[in-house]
Amino acid sequence: MSQTKVIIVGCGIAGPILATFLKLKGYKPVVYERLTLDHEGGVGLMLQPNGLRVLALIPGFDIDKISGQYIDKLTFRSWIPEDEATLAEIDASTKERFGYRMKGVDRPGFRRLIVQTAEDHGVEIHWEHSLVSLEQGTDEVHVKFENGHSDTASFVIGCDGLHSNTRVSIFGRERADFTGLTQTAGESPTPASYSGKFYMSNIYANGVSMIAYPISATTTSWAVTQQEDEAKETWRAMDQQKQDEFKNSPLANWGFEGEGIVRSAPKLIKYGLYDRPELKSWYKGRVVLLGDAAHPTSPHLGQGANQAFEDTYHLVRLLVKYNPEASQPSTELLSTIFSEYEGIRITRTAELVRGARKQGEVRTVVGVEACLARNEMVKKMWQDDEKLWDAADYLLSGPFKGKSEI
């Protein structure tokens, strides 16, 4: 019997991992990506225990050998003239509690690793294929791409991120709402005074904040979040003049772990932070969404990729549960699988999306009084770090406890 073919749209962070699991479970995944392999999207990425728990299920995938840097401490700093201080400094050794430690990685490098992992398992990947339409039949889905190529599979999984063409194809176009925040980011040599101190640092100023964490023993990834009017033409492809202007602006002046790192970054990128409407369903017929295509989030909890890996675990688990032979599924069977999948995931991801947005708003409050109030809130919140880590169990102990079901 021929293998059940599955088209995965998107080869960012979720797509290669999902494809690897499906291949291991007897499916024939084929991945289509609109960009090139060497397209560098984003800078650093924080792998957290819930995401690492999923990655560790891939045979031979040694998470300790992922190029990156484990985090030893979480720090919270205030960088306003009225209150230049450390608000909290917390041990981030999460391994004893959650089984895994947080690890900062270079996003492009990590993507290359997981793409290679998928290819090593025999996954077929096609680059520079942008989906333009889907047509669903009784037992299959026909997919057409902008370059004229077309393909057919039993079902389709959209992993194509915030600007998902898969989502548009099944649910129509929606308005993306600008949150009023932008991020400018880069990777820089770690300041000499913090060499060997592997901290994930949150630095709060007036109307602006920085997050910085190591992605190697000598390199720090950072992002500056600010309130700003929407002006897309200045984003993403920052020319050298705009990069130099930012490096010489007041937004380049940070203390603590941020000292000097904006000016020393070889390259800056900039992007707006957007929300999309919460979906009530993630599938239609034989097409289902996963990761940012289903629940795009702002980055303030660092859970985007990790939640996509949780999605992957549950979708694969349910495919194994209801279709253990990886045979050609009926639309009715897929409806059972997809419905249970979204039932598990929609509420959880919606809560985290709202939580991430709230974090962004708190980080960038404007005015001295508001900043001082925020600082006091952060101090009180982290007074009992054991209690907070207990609360983090909901976030970091997923998507399963004990033995994996896949």
N, C-alpha and C positions, 0 to 999 in steps of 0.2 A: 504494500500500500504506500502511495506517495505521501511525503510529509505535508502537513498542513502549513501552508504559506501564510505568513503574517507580515504586512508592511508596517514598518515603524517610520513615522515621519519625524525627522529631527535627530541629529547626532551631536547634541551638545553634551550635557552631563548625564541626563537620564537615559537617553536612547541607547548608548553602547552597553550600559549595565543591564537594561531590560532585555536587549537582544541576546546578551550572553546567557542570561537565565533561561530565556525561551529556547535557545539552542540546546542547552543542557537538558531541557525537559522534552525534547523530541520534536519541537516545531522547526520550521524553516523561516527564520526572520530575515527580512531584507530591509536595510535601512537606507532612507533617502534624506539627504541634507542639502539645504539651499546654498550654503556657503562652502568654502574650501577647507581642507584639513588644516592648513596653516593659518586660517583666520583666527586672530587672537582676540577673543571676546572676554573682557573683564581682566581683573588682576588676581588678587588673592581670594581664597575660598577657605572657610572654616569647616572641616569635617568634625562632626560631633558624635558622641557615642551612639545615638540612634541610627545615624547613617553608616557608621563604621560597622555596626552590628550586622547590617545587611551585606555590605561589601565582603565581610569575612566569610560569608556563605559560599563565595565563588571558589571552587577548588583551585588550590595553588596560588591564590591571590593573597600575598602576605602584606597585611596592612602596615606592618612595621617597616616594610621596605618602600612604601609610598614616599617619594621625595617630599620632605616638608619638615616642620618643626613642632614637636609637642609643646603645649602651653603649661607653664608651671603656676602662674598666678593671674588672677583678674584684678585689674586696678581701675579705680575711678578717681579722676583728677578734676579739679576746678582751675580754670585758667582765665580768671577775670581779675582785674586789679583789686577789687574789693575782697577777693577770697581766693588767693593762690594757695591751694592746699590739696593734700590727698584726702579724699572723702572716704575711701575704703580700699583695702588691699586683702584679697582673699586667695587662699590656697585653691588651685584649680586641678588638683590631682583627683580626677574623677574615676580612675580605674577601679579602685576598691569598691566604690559605690555602684558604678554603672558598667564595669567591665572593660571600658575603653577610655582613653584620654583624648581630649580635644587636640586637633592637629591642624595647624595652618599650612596650606599648600598653595603653590602657584597654579592658578586655574588653567592656563593653557598647557602647562606641563602635565597636570593631572588628566586633562582631557586626552592628550596624546597617549597617556598610559592606558586609559580605559578603552580607547579606540583600538589600540594594539591588542589588548586583552580580548576584545570581541573578535577581531580578525584572527587571532591565534586559535579561537574556538570555532573558526570556520564561518563566521558571520559575513555576509555580503553587504558592502557599504558603497553607496553611490553618492558622489559629491556633485555640487552645483546642479541640484535638481529641486526646483521650487514648485511645490504643489499649487495647482490652480483650481482643480475641481475633483469632486468625488461623485460617483454614481453607484448606488447600491442595487444589487440584484437579489435574487432569492437566496443564493448561497455564496455570494462573493461581492467584492467591492472593486470597482474599476477606478483607477487613479490616473489623473493626467497632470503632466508637469509643463512648466513654462517653456522648456526647451523642445517640446514636441514629443517627448518620451511618454509612454503609458505603461501601466502594469496592472495586474489583477491579483488579488489575494483573498483568502477566506475572510479575514477581518483586518482592520486598520487601527493602529494605536497612535494618537497624536502626541508627540513629545516635543513639539516645536516651539515651546516657550511663550513668552509674553505676547509676541506678535504672531500667534498661531494661525496659519492658514487652514489647518484642520478644523479648528474651532469655528472659524468664519464659515467654512464649507457646510458645517452641519447646523450651526445656530445663527448664522448671519453676522453682519458687522455690528459692533457695539462701540459706544464711546469710551475711550480711555480717559479717565479723569486725572489730571495733573494734581499731585498732592501739595504743590507749593514748595517742594524740596528738590534740590539737585545734589548730586555727589560728583566731586572731582577726586580722582584716585590715581595712585601710582605705586611703584615699588622702588625702595631706596636702600642704600647701605644703612645698616643699623647704627645709630649714634654710638660713638665709642664709650660713652658713659653708661650705656645699657648693654654693652657686649656681654653675652652669657646670661643675661636676664631675660628669660623667655616669658614676657608678660603680654596678655591681651589687654590693651589699655583703652579706656574710654575717657576722652578729655573734653570737658564741657566749657564753652565760652558763651558769649552773649549773642544769641541768635545763630550760633554755629557750633558744630561739634566735630571731633575727630575720633575715629577708631583706628588703632594700629596694632598689628600683631606680626610676629616673625613667621616667615615661610621657609627659612633656612637659618643656619647658625649666624649668617652675616647679612641677611636681607629682611627688611620689614615691608609688609604690605600695609597700605593706609588708605583711608577715604575721608574726605572732608564733606560734611553735610551742611548745607546752608539753605535758608529761605531765599527764594529768588523767583522772579517772574518767568513765565514760560517763554523760551526763545530757542526753539529746537535747532536753528541754524548754527548756533554756537556750540552744539554738543557733539559728543562722540569723536568726530574727526577734528580735534583741536589743532589748528595750525601752530607753527612755532611761535608766532607773535602772541597768540592767545595764551600759550603755555608760559611764555616768558612774563606776560602781564600777571598771570596768576602767581608765578613764583616770586614776583616782586611786590605783590599786594599784601595788605595786612593779614589776609587769610593764610599766608605762608608762615606767620609767626606763632609758633607753639612752643610750650615748655614740656618738661618731663620727657616721655618717650617720643614726643613729636618734634623735639628740637632739631631743626635743620633738615628734616627729611623731605619737606616739600621741595626745597630748592635743589636738593641732590638727586631728585628722581630724573632718570634719563628721559622719561616720557610720561605725559599725563593723559588721562581720558576723562570725559565728562558725560553724564547722562542724567536725564530727568527721572523722577520716581513717580510712577503712575499706579492707579488702582483701576481694576475692571469690575464690572458687576459680579456679585457672587452668583454662580450658576446653581440652579435647583437640581440639575441633572448633568452628568458628565458624559452621557452617551446617547447615541441615536442609532438604532438598528445595529449594524455590525461595526460601528466606529465609536471609539472611546478615547477620552483624553486622560493625560497623566502629567504630573509635575506642574510647571508654570503655565502650561496650556490650559489646565483645569483651574488652578488656584494661584495666579501670580501674586507675589508678595514683595513688599519693600524689604530691604536687607537687614533691618535693625535687630532681628533676633538671630540672624545667621543660619536660618533654617531652610532656605530655599532648596538647595540640593539635597539636604538630609530628608526633607519631607517627600521629595521626589523618589528617593530610595525607599521610603516607607510605602509610598504608592506602589512601587515596583514589587515589593515583597508581597503585599496583599493581593495584587492582581495576579501574580504568578501563582501564589498559594491557592487562589480560587480556581484558576485554570486547572491546576493539578487535582484539586478536590473534585471538581465536577466533570473533568475531561482527562482522566489519568493516562489514557492512551494517546493523547494529543491527536485525536482523530478529527475529521472535518466536523466542526460543531454546527448545529442548526442555529438559526437566528433566535429561536426560543431559548436554547441552552445559553447562548451568549447573553441574552437578556437577563437570565438568572444570575450569571456570573457578574456582569457589569452592574446590575442593580445592587447586589450584595456588596460589591467593591465600593461603590459610591456611598452606600449606607454606612459603611465603616469609616470612610475618609472625609466626607463633606463637612460634617460638624467640626471635627478636629482641625482640619486645615482652615476653615473659616475663622475659628477662634484665634488661631495663630496669625492669620493675615491681619485681623483687627488688632491683635496685641503688638505686632510689628509696627503698624502705623502709629499706634499710641506711643510706643517707644521713640519713634522719630520725632513726634511732636514734643515730647518731654525733653529730649536732648537739645532741641533748638529753640527753647523759649527765649523771648526777647524782653530786655529790661533788667536792670540790676535787681529789683525786688523779686521778680519772677525767677531769676537765676539763683538767688540766695535761697529761695523757697525750694527750688529743685535740689539744690545741694543738700539741704537739710533732709529732704525726702530720701535721697540716695543714702545718706549716712544712717538714717533710721532703718531703712530697708535692709541694709547689710550688717546691722548690729548683731543679728543672730544668723550667721552664715549657715549653720547646720539646718535651721528651719527653712531657709531659702533653698538649700540643696534638696531637702525633703520635698519641697514644692516643685522643684525642677524634675522630680521623678516622672511626672506626667509628660514632660517634654522629651527627656533623654532616655527613658527606659523602653521606648517603643522600638520596632513595631511588634515585638514578641518578647516574652519572658520564658526562660527555660529552653526547651528544645524547639528548634525551628520546624515548621510544618512543610518546608520545601527542601 
